[in-house]
Each structure stands twice: as structure tokens, then as C-alpha cells.
Amino acid sequence: MGNKTVTWRIAGGSGDGIDSTSKNFATVLMRMGYHVFTHRHYPSRIRGGHTFAEIRIGSDSVSSRGDEYDVLLSLGDSFARNESENAYYGNEEIKPLTENLHDLRQGGILIYDSGVISEDELPDDFDQRVEENNWNVIDLALKDMAREHGRSIMRNTAGVGVTTAVMGIGIDGIKNILEDSMEGDVLEQNKTVLEKAHEKGQDYNCSIEMPEKNNFEDDQVLVSGDDAVSYGAVDEGVQFISGYPMTPWTGVFSRLSQIIPQNGGVAEQVEDEIAACAMAIGASHAGAKAMSGSSGGGFSLMSEPLGLAEMTETPIVLLEAQRAGPSTGMPTKPEQSDLEHVLYASQGDSNRVVFAPSNIEEAYEQTRLAFQIAYDYQMPSIILTDQKISGELRNLDESFFDRETNIGDIGSVLTEEQISELPHHDSGRFNRYRYSDELEGNVSPRPVPGQEDGNFLATGNEHNKQGHISEDPVNREEQMTRRVSKMEDAREDIRESDHVLQTRFGSDDPEFGVITFGSQQGTVSEAVDRMNNSGFDVAGMGVSQMKPFPEDTVQSFIDEVSDCLVVEMSSTGQFENELVKHVDLRRRPQDITLHSLRKYNGNPFRPQEITERLIEVINNE
Amino acid sequence: MNDDFTPLTNGQDEEQYDKQDYTPGIEPQATWCPGCGDFAVLKSLKEASANLNKSPDEMLLVTGIGCSGKLSSYFQSYGFHAIHGRALPVGRAAKLVNTDLEVVVAGGDGDGYGIGGNHFMHSARENHDMTYIVFNNEIFGLTKGQTSPTSPKGHVSKTQYGGSAKDPVRPLSMALSAGASYIARTAATNPRQASEILTEAMNHDGFAHIDFLTQCPTWNKDAKEYVPYIDVQDSDDYSFDVQDRAEAGEMMETVEDELHNGKVLTGRFYVESSDRPSYHQEKIARGSMPEEPIVYQNFGSQNEDYTDASDLVGKHK
């Protein structure tokens, strides 16, 4: 990543258009030739409450939100509670300013709506902090300006206009994106507000140095983890989705609920997550490519049908978009504490594949891989994301999505001709669940209901070849061994796929290691780069294949170092527990020591937190 | 027309099915107790399927857990023996993916009115085109005689030592208020009526709910406690319009109360006019799913207009 980045933060109330404004601005910056990366922070409220969005801008690809930010655009909270409630909630009207000061860097620019936050509402130490931090303050009555030239709701446009002035990037790009989404008086008023605000911003003698631009030639797209998962499913030919709304799973659910019916499939919002998962099973059993998903709470309900999918060998793909738990937890905050939940949920020996993609590219590719494994091996695949990766936007080359699709391939199923040639039980039923010694591998291809002479029974009970309930010990061992062996077969397939699953970065000859999984990889890799630029020899690894666990790859990484820091968003160290279970820490002349860095306060890691902990570990050795 | 689903796409072929065609040639022998009402469900389902000349390969029978759940083991067709209470969503989705299938879902009263009550309510309101048979024996049989949602108030069992303090559920009234479009009650002791009602239910375009009184002689009442039964359509004592929700509702209340007074009233209690589209018909009409079964896309009928990721990312520029 290039050295120079600039981070812009827009803050306001939930429902104030903070998210859409930041997305539009990120699009404009991308079109201009910058690499962008966004971060969202919002409460579980429809209206009001402190919310902000950040765009980190670089000349090279950006992998994390960084440590601090350069420019704050603080708008008002239009939905702040009335004064009588301030005793409990604090003055929400001024929070877009006061809640955002601590990470604004020295010498940064602070733009705030002085028409909304009056001078006497400013915190007592405000002037002192401005002076100490050498902040450049632009106090403009943005809402009033918007009202004067258009409508007060256009104050976001005014704020962006001032931002463009301090960034020195002109307003043509903003005008273009306004034209994309509005017309008539609203468009004209917005343009006027933009121009006036831009002019006002130029009156202040402060500016920020922007990174070098690239010449992208209109080939970049701005996508989120949710987009990537959705598009991975689309390119696999997903035909059925069932779900129940829950943050942050809803992002993928709503995207695919729009796309799938247009592509000739069906999307179902149903009564609960038990039904959602059971319906994905029913749809897949009937021959569709099906998925469902939820966040932790809804996935708890799915643990029952999840086992049914394993036992009946029905392919399904589930997305588990994590948020902070337990229980309702913090609905809009990221955490990685559902790892053990997805690995072990449901009774009996679990038999599934789990991927935790670490960035947008992996989210697309591993979703595709999840479908392929599920349908080829007749077992559940789970994609484990979280609130961080689901909503963060990053630009990438459009050509990334120029892929062969896999539409219409539902894996190991039979044609009627094949069914007629394969053995049937004397009862007339098809031998759906043949033993391994009758198969190539451990997958017994299945008929689809409606095919001639293919009828069989699928059951959650242990069953014999044609699917009848059986508690015969010999049959039980045959069937159970065959089913769990599929996971090992899948491991080989995954190894041979050309998808990136485990990523190693940093020093080739490391003294210290850092290991993480899923969505924190980008931040960890930035921290490792910084360490190595400061003269340390640190290597990092991001793991995405959570089950079957990639023992060999992780072991050889761990073997390179004597100390390894485990970075994860969980208070009990669930990923570290997996490492201890799968990796031998006592193989070398000296033992390998694992150190922990765990975070569970609702905010994702910043690179500096990782470098500080690393230095602490190194100094203690 | 699809070459890989000949039982579905050949239309009514020349073959005439009779009830033996739904009997697995050898084993398994039913594990139900002698005198169990479940045998009557199996028999009447075979008769109804033969009446409608359904091929075993065009039927999907989805069952729940309990003695009733074993129905799919003894009935020759595609079968899915699901988990407790979750048969309905499995069957619902299969029907949406392949609307040419004849989907029958079956389970017990604990399965449908207790643990799966939420799915029962929503499957009824959505009016999925399927037949839902609830084996109502007023007891948990397979787990050996615990109080069930349809057990009468005061029912004493190993889980209700002091006698149940709960009023039993009203299955017919629940189905009506939830939105089922065909609602009937029949009894194992009346197999002729049962097969007629099942034939009607399978022929019905929408959610057909049958509360099937199946005696459990081991843990609860034996067959003679369900006789005499009265078919309300044949009786001069009862007169109501099966297409009128208000009259049907009133009749159902009577039927539900009288069962616990020892009077077994059976028959059709609500038959909605055929104007109401079933769920998949409604979705097709709204452009929310295709007319041809979705599964055929994976067997040769590929969608030429498929929008893939490279088409979709254009809007992210």
C-alpha cells in the first residue's frame, strides 16, 4: 500500500443520509482515480443516534481503515431527541462533533455545521483541543446555506462541497453523480448548493494534500462484501433463497431477493430461520441451487435443520454474517465470536465446510467454492462474514468479475437414464445411499423427485441404502464413515482449487508471526508492513478455510516463528482455540508461544493496536 | 416437457395406478401397534393417490417426527422424513422449485400444532398448493404417552401429574383463521370418508388441511372411542355453508368442543371458492417466479437471459 492516504469522515444522525453520501463520494473519488476503502459505524436505530462513515483514499489499494483520520465533516443529527432526554442520552445534537474528535489527527481539518451547533453548545475544552491539535476549523452554517439555495436536507451536499474545496478536487465529479440520481429542480438546487459551499470552503485557507491519482479509465467498480457474496452466488446460478431479516445478513438477503427472481428463481421471506433453512433443504432436495443464511441469532435457529442437511446429504449454502453477541448483543457492530457456533452447531459429529473470506475478492470466490463443494459433496457449506466485511466498500478492477459461470450445475445428481442403470432395492426404491465400496469416492449421486424410478426416502434418522430407517451397527458405520469422509475428500478439492484461502504476507525470514482469520486480515497485513518498515521481521497469515482446518499450511507457518500473535474479535479466543486444537506447538527445538490480541468493544482493529501489541510481545522476549 | 422428468411431463400416461403401486414390494413392515389409526391414513392416502392416478415418482411425501412420520417409510413415492415440526417448510420449498410435483405433508398433532405451529400458521396463510395431513391422536405416542397440544384439559400423564391445566388447541379454527383454503376432519374409523376427503384435498389448488383422528390404542383412546362418528355433510342435524367463513367457523367450534364430549363430528368444514390462487400461482402472476418448474433449468432448460456478476457490476462504476 502506498504511503500516503487521506481519510475523510462524515458524521451525523442515523437516517441523515450519511451512508449514501459517503458511498456517492467514494464513487466520485474512485472515478477520479483514487483507491478507496470505507468503514461504517452506526447504531441499531432507524432515526438518530451517532453514526459516521469513513473513506480512506490512497494511490494504491487500501486494506484497512487506518488509525486516524484527516478531515471531519460534522453535520447535525436531524433526529436528536428533545432536550428533556439529554440527561439520559446526552445532547445528541452536538454528538456528530463531540463524539468524533478523538481520532482526528494532528493538523487535521474539522468542518462543522455552526448553524446547528451553536458556539455556546461547544464543549468547554473545544478551543483548547483545537489549539493543542493544530486543527483547522471550518465553521459554516451548512444547513442554512442549503436552505437558502435549495432545501435544508441538501446540507450533506453542502458539506461535500466544502470537502472538495479543502481536498482541492473540484466539483465536476459530484455534479455527475448527482445527475445520475436526480433531475429537475432538485438537481439544480443541489448543484447550486454544491457550488456555493465549494466557494465558501475555498475562502478558508486550509487544504489537505491528496495522494497521487491513477489513470483508471473507467474500469473500477465499488463493491462491498455483501455485493461480492451475492455475485458469487449469482455466478454459481443460485435459484432459491429463503430468509428472515437480521442485521447484517439482510444485505445479501435483500440483494439476492431482487436478483434471483429476475433470473428465473424464487426468493422467500419466511416466518423464521428454522423455516428458512428447512426451505433451502426442501428446495435443494427438489433440485434447485439453494441458499439461506442469517446472523448469529437466526443461525441458532438453523442449527436444527443444519444437521438434517448433513444427515440427508442435501446440499445447502448458508451465510452467517456475524455481529457482536451473545444474544441480541450489538446488532450493528462487528465481532468474530460465532466461529465455534458455525463449526459445531447441531447435534452429532458435524460434517460441513466453512469459509471465512478475508476481503471482497475472497468473499466472491469462496462463495462460489462453497456452492461447488456443497453440491459436489452433498453437504452444507457455510460462508462466515461479519458486519465489517459485509458493509465495507472497496474499488477493484471490473475485470475481476469476468468469470466462467457455473449455472445449471447441481453437482452429483443423476439423469433418468443413469437411474435406470443403477441398482434398486427389491422394494422398488432407488439405492440413494450406496456404500463407499460401490462408489467412486464417497458421494452417492442422487435422483431428483419427479424422475422416473428414482424414488427414495431421505430421512434425518440413520438409514440404509434406499433411505429406510436403520439402526443396524454395520450399516451405521458404513454410512457415517462415508458421510464424514466427504469432508476429507472436499479438503483435497479445495487444496487443488486455485482460490486464495490462506494468505501469507510480510517477512520471508520472520522472527515473529501474526495470525488472524476472516475480515481482520487487511488490517493485520497493514500492521505487518509497518513493523517490517520499522526494521522488524514479522510475517502474517490470514486463514479463511475454517473447516476442514488447513493444518499443514498453518503448521508450516507457525513452525517458522517462535512467537505468534493471534488477532481476533472475540473475548474468549475462539480462533486461538482452533489453532491449539489443530496445530502442534511443540515440534521445534523450543516451543512456540501463542500471544493473544482480542477485541470485542464493537470496533474493528486499527493497525496501530496490532503494532503496539507486537512491540510489547517482542520487548518482553 | 423435460426428458429427465418423464412422470411429470408425459401428462397422464397410459398407465393406471392402483393402490398396490404405493406399497413397497417388500419390507419394511409398519412398526405401528396393532389397532393404530395410522394404518388408515396409509390406506386412504394410497386410495386417494390411485383415484388421482398419480405416479409414485411424481409424488413427494414429506413427514415430521413421531409414529406419523413413518408414513413416508411405508408409502412408495419420493419421501422426505424431516425433523420434528419442520416438514411443512421442506415441502413448501420443494413445491416452489417443482410445481409439477404432487406434494403431501404429514405429521402428528404435536408436530403440527405444537413445535411446528408457526409453520402451520404461515403455510396456511400463504396457501401453498399441498395437502397437509395431521395425525391427531390427542397424545404423544412414540415418546410413550405424554400430554399433547390436542389432549383435553385435565389430561393426566407423566409430564402432567396434576392433569393438564391447558385447553386443547382448536386445529380447525386455527387453520381457518390462519388462511387454509380447504379444511376437513376425518377419522381412521371412517376409511371410506377419509379416502374421499384426501382425494378432494390433493385435487384442491391450495393449502388443504386434514385433521385426521387416529386412535392410539396403546397410550390413549382405542378405535371404539371414535365411533359412532358423524359426517356432518350426511347428517340432518347440522346445516352450514362450507364456503362461508363465518358459518364454517361456528361449526368448527362446535366440532372441536364436541370431540371432548365424546361426539366425533367429521367432514368438510371449509372449502374456499376456487377463485383464490395458490401461493405459486400468485407468485407467477406477480412475475416473482417462472411458470415452468425451476428445477428444469438444471436439466436442459437453461435460462438464456441469465444476468451474471459481470452484467451486474456495471452499476457499481
Chai-1 contact restraints between the chains, C-beta under 6 A:
chainA,res_idxA,chainB,res_idxB,connection_type,confidence,min_distance_angstrom,max_distance_angstrom,comment,restraint_id
A,V221,B,V313,contact,1.0,0.0,6.0,A-B,restraint_1
A,V221,B,H316,contact,1.0,0.0,6.0,A-B,restraint_2
A,V221,B,K317,contact,1.0,0.0,6.0,A-B,restraint_3
A,L222,B,H316,contact,1.0,0.0,6.0,A-B,restraint_4
A,V223,B,H316,contact,1.0,0.0,6.0,A-B,restraint_5
A,Y231,B,A309,contact,1.0,0.0,6.0,A-B,restraint_6
A,V234,B,D308,contact,1.0,0.0,6.0,A-B,restraint_7
A,V234,B,A309,contact,1.0,0.0,6.0,A-B,restraint_8
A,D235,B,D308,contact,1.0,0.0,6.0,A-B,restraint_9
A,D235,B,A309,contact,1.0,0.0,6.0,A-B,restraint_10
A,Q239,B,I294,contact,1.0,0.0,6.0,A-B,restraint_11
A,P261,B,S288,contact,1.0,0.0,6.0,A-B,restraint_12
A,N263,B,Y306,contact,1.0,0.0,6.0,A-B,restraint_13
A,N263,B,T307,contact,1.0,0.0,6.0,A-B,restraint_14
A,G264,B,P290,contact,1.0,0.0,6.0,A-B,restraint_15
A,G264,B,N303,contact,1.0,0.0,6.0,A-B,restraint_16
A,G265,B,I294,contact,1.0,0.0,6.0,A-B,restraint_17
A,V266,B,L96,contact,1.0,0.0,6.0,A-B,restraint_18
A,V266,B,M289,contact,1.0,0.0,6.0,A-B,restraint_19
A,E271,B,N118,contact,1.0,0.0,6.0,A-B,restraint_20
A,E271,B,H122,contact,1.0,0.0,6.0,A-B,restraint_21
A,A275,B,P89,contact,1.0,0.0,6.0,A-B,restraint_22
A,A275,B,H119,contact,1.0,0.0,6.0,A-B,restraint_23
A,A278,B,R86,contact,1.0,0.0,6.0,A-B,restraint_24
A,A278,B,P89,contact,1.0,0.0,6.0,A-B,restraint_25
A,A278,B,V90,contact,1.0,0.0,6.0,A-B,restraint_26
A,M279,B,P89,contact,1.0,0.0,6.0,A-B,restraint_27
A,M279,B,A93,contact,1.0,0.0,6.0,A-B,restraint_28
A,I281,B,V90,contact,1.0,0.0,6.0,A-B,restraint_29
A,G282,B,V90,contact,1.0,0.0,6.0,A-B,restraint_30
A,G282,B,A93,contact,1.0,0.0,6.0,A-B,restraint_31
A,G282,B,A94,contact,1.0,0.0,6.0,A-B,restraint_32
A,A283,B,A93,contact,1.0,0.0,6.0,A-B,restraint_33
A,A283,B,V97,contact,1.0,0.0,6.0,A-B,restraint_34
A,H285,B,A94,contact,1.0,0.0,6.0,A-B,restraint_35
A,A286,B,A94,contact,1.0,0.0,6.0,A-B,restraint_36
A,A286,B,V97,contact,1.0,0.0,6.0,A-B,restraint_37
A,A286,B,N98,contact,1.0,0.0,6.0,A-B,restraint_38
A,A286,B,V295,contact,1.0,0.0,6.0,A-B,restraint_39
A,G287,B,V295,contact,1.0,0.0,6.0,A-B,restraint_40
A,G287,B,N298,contact,1.0,0.0,6.0,A-B,restraint_41
A,A288,B,V97,contact,1.0,0.0,6.0,A-B,restraint_42
A,A288,B,I294,contact,1.0,0.0,6.0,A-B,restraint_43
A,A288,B,V295,contact,1.0,0.0,6.0,A-B,restraint_44
A,L308,B,I83,contact,1.0,0.0,6.0,A-B,restraint_45
A,E398,B,V313,contact,1.0,0.0,6.0,A-B,restraint_46
A,F401,B,A309,contact,1.0,0.0,6.0,A-B,restraint_47
A,F401,B,S310,contact,1.0,0.0,6.0,A-B,restraint_48
A,F401,B,V313,contact,1.0,0.0,6.0,A-B,restraint_49
A,D402,B,S310,contact,1.0,0.0,6.0,A-B,restraint_50
A,T405,B,D308,contact,1.0,0.0,6.0,A-B,restraint_51
A,I407,B,Y306,contact,1.0,0.0,6.0,A-B,restraint_52
A,G408,B,N298,contact,1.0,0.0,6.0,A-B,restraint_53
A,G408,B,Q302,contact,1.0,0.0,6.0,A-B,restraint_54
A,I410,B,N298,contact,1.0,0.0,6.0,A-B,restraint_55
A,T415,B,D4,contact,1.0,0.0,6.0,A-B,restraint_56
A,E416,B,D4,contact,1.0,0.0,6.0,A-B,restraint_57
A,D426,B,I26,contact,1.0,0.0,6.0,A-B,restraint_58
A,S427,B,P24,contact,1.0,0.0,6.0,A-B,restraint_59
A,S427,B,G25,contact,1.0,0.0,6.0,A-B,restraint_60
A,S427,B,I26,contact,1.0,0.0,6.0,A-B,restraint_61
A,G428,B,G25,contact,1.0,0.0,6.0,A-B,restraint_62
A,P449,B,L60,contact,1.0,0.0,6.0,A-B,restraint_63
A,P449,B,Y78,contact,1.0,0.0,6.0,A-B,restraint_64
A,P449,B,L101,contact,1.0,0.0,6.0,A-B,restraint_65
A,G450,B,F5,contact,1.0,0.0,6.0,A-B,restraint_66
A,G450,B,L8,contact,1.0,0.0,6.0,A-B,restraint_67
A,G450,B,N98,contact,1.0,0.0,6.0,A-B,restraint_68
A,G450,B,L101,contact,1.0,0.0,6.0,A-B,restraint_69
A,Q451,B,F5,contact,1.0,0.0,6.0,A-B,restraint_70
A,E452,B,T6,contact,1.0,0.0,6.0,A-B,restraint_71
A,E452,B,P7,contact,1.0,0.0,6.0,A-B,restraint_72
A,E452,B,D57,contact,1.0,0.0,6.0,A-B,restraint_73
A,N455,B,P56,contact,1.0,0.0,6.0,A-B,restraint_74
A,N455,B,D57,contact,1.0,0.0,6.0,A-B,restraint_75
A,N455,B,S77,contact,1.0,0.0,6.0,A-B,restraint_76
A,N455,B,Y78,contact,1.0,0.0,6.0,A-B,restraint_77
A,L457,B,S72,contact,1.0,0.0,6.0,A-B,restraint_78
A,L457,B,G79,contact,1.0,0.0,6.0,A-B,restraint_79
A,A458,B,F80,contact,1.0,0.0,6.0,A-B,restraint_80
A,T459,B,H81,contact,1.0,0.0,6.0,A-B,restraint_81
A,G460,B,I83,contact,1.0,0.0,6.0,A-B,restraint_82
A,H468,B,P28,contact,1.0,0.0,6.0,A-B,restraint_83
A,H468,B,S73,contact,1.0,0.0,6.0,A-B,restraint_84
